Amino acid sequence: MTDRCEAWSFSIAGSLPGLNEYTAACRTNPHAGAKLKRGAQMVVAAYARCKKPPVFDGPVFITFAWHEPNRRRDADNVAFAKKFILDALVDLGVLPDDGRRFVTGFSDEFHVDRENPRVVVSIERNVHDQRTGHGRRGRVLQRARPSQPIQPADQTRRRRLRRHLTCDRAALARGARGARPARLPHPPQAWAAPLGEVVMKGHAVSAEDVLAELRMGEWVSGAEIARSFGVSRQAINKKVAQLRRRGYVIDAAGRLGCRLRSVPS
């Protein structure tokens, strides 16, 4: 860690998992959501360490610039990843906490960059002015609001809404009309891979990619190759079969993986 500073920014290559991916992971397996979140935080922490993160011990304002490869994902789905970023910064010690006491506010900017999708995080120290109640950026920092009594009509409305949400949770738990809920497809595991092996969502693995992995070592596990590209083991097996049809001699052994013995002349 370096000394405290007034502003700091770093960028994260590719796209982070959104709300839909996290929800699908939680529904697939009780531990899949936690694994996806932990993997995303590892990626964020690795990119943050490359920029020598400082220590902010006071209130800050954070700006998130989301550069997506296309417009397929909704803005609220994309911006959900800020939770992964904030938790990673807290784990690194950049922020003491991600509560309102230290993160006084944030803004989101959305762009489309097909060639270089990324997330740019900018943190600025927000100096509180006791006289005006505003920070350096002109935003109110936790200004106290006068409490208003809750009207009886509001209490009834809140009670009905609470009952409605409870019924919805019960229906989701047992499935509609008692039927078993449909099984969602397993989310891609690209975000759970180490930083050096991360390939973002949307990358189609080719036979040349698998061949490059086989050239790197003596024995290479098919599961490791699949995890590095964020695809299934069956997809890697299909590419290995294509390479064999093209004349490459590839050995396979249990608990060892695959090995490239010779190439076609």
ABEGO torsion letter per residue (X at the ends): XBBBBABBBBBBBEBBBBAAAAAAAAAABAAAAAAAAAAAAAAAAAAAAAAGBBBBABBBBBBBBBBBABAABBAAAAAAAAAAAAAAAAAAGABABABAAABAEBBBBBBBBAABBBBBBBBBBBBBBAAAGBBAAGBBBGBBBBBBBBBAAAAAAAAAAAAAAAAAAAAAAAEBGGBBBBBBBBBBAAAABBAAABBBBGBBBBAAAAAAAAAABABBBAAAAAAAAGBBAAAAAAAAAAAAAAGBBBBBBBGAEBBBABBBX
